[in-house]
Amino acid sequence: MEIRKDEAAAILREAERFVLEVKNQLKSLKPLGPPEPIKTVNKMLEEVRVDPKDPFLARLPRGKSGLEDLSRKHDEYLHGKKKSHVSS
């Protein structure tokens, strides 16, 4: 099926009119913003000020906590020390 030049021009004009109508409708829509809870949280974050001299925030991690063996020690306490198995 072959489309004549005048038919193609009419289809193109109709498509251009449709695109223009859609653009006009989109312009009239209200822009979407963040939902109200997000606005509230953002406002709260703007109001919160952190004191850089706060000892908890200013401290650097130092040394080890000494808790790396806590799980193993707890298991030993509950179940007794496991005997090592020697293969023969």
C-alpha positions in Angstrom: 0.0 0.0 0.0 1.4 3.3 -1.0 0.5 6.7 0.6 0.2 9.7 -1.6 2.2 12.8 -0.8 -0.9 14.9 0.1 -2.1 12.1 2.4 1.3 11.9 4.1 1.3 15.7 4.6 -2.2 15.5 6.2 -1.1 12.7 8.5 2.0 14.7 9.5 -0.2 17.9 10.2 -2.6 15.8 12.4 0.4 14.3 14.3 1.8 17.8 14.9 -1.5 19.1 16.1 -1.8 16.1 18.5 1.7 16.7 19.9 0.9 20.4 20.4 -2.3 19.5 22.2 -0.5 17.0 24.5 2.2 19.6 25.3 -0.4 22.2 26.2 -2.2 19.7 28.5 1.1 18.8 30.2 1.8 22.5 30.8 -1.5 22.9 32.6 -0.8 20.0 35.0 0.4 20.8 38.6 4.1 19.8 39.0 4.6 16.9 41.3 6.7 17.7 44.4 7.9 15.5 47.2 5.2 14.0 49.4 4.4 15.8 52.6 6.3 13.4 54.9 9.5 14.0 52.9 9.0 17.7 53.1 8.6 17.5 56.9 11.7 15.4 57.3 13.7 17.7 55.0 12.6 20.7 57.1 13.6 19.0 60.3 17.0 18.2 58.9 17.5 21.8 58.0 16.6 22.9 61.5 18.9 20.4 63.3 22.3 21.7 64.1 25.1 19.4 65.3 27.7 20.7 67.7 31.1 19.7 66.3 32.6 19.8 69.8 30.1 17.1 71.0 32.5 14.5 72.6 30.5 11.5 71.1 30.8 12.9 67.6 34.3 14.2 67.9 36.0 11.0 69.2 37.9 8.8 66.9 37.8 5.1 67.3 40.8 3.9 69.3 42.1 0.4 69.9 39.9 -2.7 69.9 36.7 -3.3 71.8 37.8 -6.6 73.2 34.5 -8.2 72.0 35.9 -10.2 69.1 35.8 -13.5 71.1 32.6 -12.8 72.9 30.5 -15.2 70.8 33.1 -18.0 71.2 33.4 -17.4 74.9 29.6 -17.3 75.3 29.3 -20.7 73.5 32.0 -22.2 75.7 30.2 -20.9 78.8 26.9 -22.5 77.7 28.2 -25.7 76.2 31.6 -26.3 77.7 34.9 -26.2 75.8 34.9 -28.3 72.7 37.4 -31.0 72.5 39.7 -30.9 69.4 39.2 -33.9 67.2 42.4 -35.7 66.1 42.1 -37.8 63.0 43.8 -41.2 63.1 
